[in-house]
Amino acid sequence: MSDFLNLDPQGTAEKLAYYDILTMKTQLVSQQKQLASQQAALKSLRTSLSDFRTAMNDLNKTNNGMLQTSAKASVEGMANITTNSNAAKGNYSFFVSQLASAHQSALTNITDDDIANGSGTLSLSMNGKQLDIDMTDINSIEELAVAINGNDDNPGMTASVIRSNGEISLMLSSDETGAKNQIDVTMSGSAFVNAQETEITKAQDAEVWIGEEGKGIKVTNDSNTFTNLIQGVTLEFNQASKPGDAALRINVGTDDTVTKEKMQSFIDAYNKLATDLGTLTKSGGNRSDRGPFAGDSGIMALERQLNSIIRADFGGHQLTEFGITADREGKLKLDSDKFSKLLKSEPAALTNFFNGNDGLIKGVDKLMDGYLSSSKGELKMRQETLDRKESQLTDREALIETRYNTSYSRYLKQFSQLQKVMAQMNSTLSMFTTTK
């Protein structure tokens, strides 16, 4: 009888209620662990594919593909030269007869008093556009400069105040070089009664001869940067040639070292993806050795497609022609000598194979899109399936919690009532014991 009196209804109810849901809880925990493993594996796969796709896109940027070029000039500092993957190999000569310059003009013999006490209009025109400044509310040369620089109709010039030896000048400078950017100034009214305009720098175009001066082809440009003299080469001339100087010689060729680094980055990116996929699909003898996607037909298909695409023909060439082969594990490796020979004999083949409109990188990107597309990619559909499963497990967890609470309430009520009855019986029994 004393055992029933010492009964803990709350503790007993908790234990019995837990036993009621134990099987369901065990199954739920196992399913949650499995789901977490699948989610982690899918995240890892997405990261690997995304990293590989990014690496491929970095090798396929506009005018900056797998083939890397460089240029050397016969005179250092005379021109800044940049090349891209489309640069035409060869030797070129240029004679820079004239550099482009921006127009500069100074308004002198004006004072703040002239401006403050005078009136009139300052008209500034350039390249077909005109700015008119009404001098009525202008009280100083500084205010005039501010009115020019801050006006929405400013056609592309900058005004600045120059103070020297007690005299003030208003400097007008076109923002861009070229003859078309000459500033035409018209001053009217009492504010400019004594003003004079002095040209500081003439607006002129750059003049470059392709070949020798006076014998080659003359080309003009409103800036000192030429992008169409040599295919794939940008020339920014810094100095003009002097009469009698030899033409500036520029040699454009393939940069073997940097191109090889680009090729190695492709190989490294591919091999990393191959390693990641191998880990995810590994079929071990026991559960601890098996990859989360072991036996998964979709991921195995991806591996087959990748192996197939690197063995395909693009632009009339195959990867092996560039000295790239796969070992027994499917990892790529580079034969540097064979790669260097092809670069010397047929550098354009590299661009056609990797960066062409139907090149390998475009093919890889299309394959990756089938898995990574945010609208209908394979990984998106797999994620949606896992999300639904997670929602189902969350609902099941709530159901188990409800069942536990129901069982707990029932057991607590039953054992609390039992404890109460036992206490009453014990009280009655003690009465008989005392009477006796």
Secondary structure as GFF3:
##gff-version 3
##sequence-region A 1 436
A	DSSP	alpha_helix	2	5	.	.	.	ID=ss1
A	DSSP	alpha_helix	9	58	.	.	.	ID=ss2
A	DSSP	beta_strand	69	73	.	.	.	ID=ss3
A	DSSP	beta_strand	79	83	.	.	.	ID=ss4
A	DSSP	beta_strand	90	98	.	.	.	ID=ss5
A	DSSP	beta_strand	104	108	.	.	.	ID=ss6
A	DSSP	alpha_helix	112	117	.	.	.	ID=ss7
A	DSSP	beta_strand	121	126	.	.	.	ID=ss8
A	DSSP	beta_strand	129	134	.	.	.	ID=ss9
A	DSSP	three_ten_helix	135	137	.	.	.	ID=ss10
A	DSSP	alpha_helix	141	149	.	.	.	ID=ss11
A	DSSP	beta_strand	157	164	.	.	.	ID=ss12
A	DSSP	beta_strand	167	174	.	.	.	ID=ss13
A	DSSP	three_ten_helix	179	181	.	.	.	ID=ss14
A	DSSP	beta_strand	184	188	.	.	.	ID=ss15
A	DSSP	three_ten_helix	190	192	.	.	.	ID=ss16
A	DSSP	beta_strand	196	201	.	.	.	ID=ss17
A	DSSP	beta_strand	206	210	.	.	.	ID=ss18
A	DSSP	beta_strand	217	221	.	.	.	ID=ss19
A	DSSP	beta_strand	225	230	.	.	.	ID=ss20
A	DSSP	beta_strand	233	237	.	.	.	ID=ss21
A	DSSP	beta_strand	248	254	.	.	.	ID=ss22
A	DSSP	alpha_helix	256	280	.	.	.	ID=ss23
A	DSSP	alpha_helix	297	309	.	.	.	ID=ss24
A	DSSP	three_ten_helix	319	322	.	.	.	ID=ss25
A	DSSP	beta_strand	324	326	.	.	.	ID=ss26
A	DSSP	beta_strand	332	334	.	.	.	ID=ss27
A	DSSP	alpha_helix	336	345	.	.	.	ID=ss28
A	DSSP	alpha_helix	348	355	.	.	.	ID=ss29
A	DSSP	alpha_helix	360	372	.	.	.	ID=ss30
A	DSSP	alpha_helix	378	435	.	.	.	ID=ss31
###
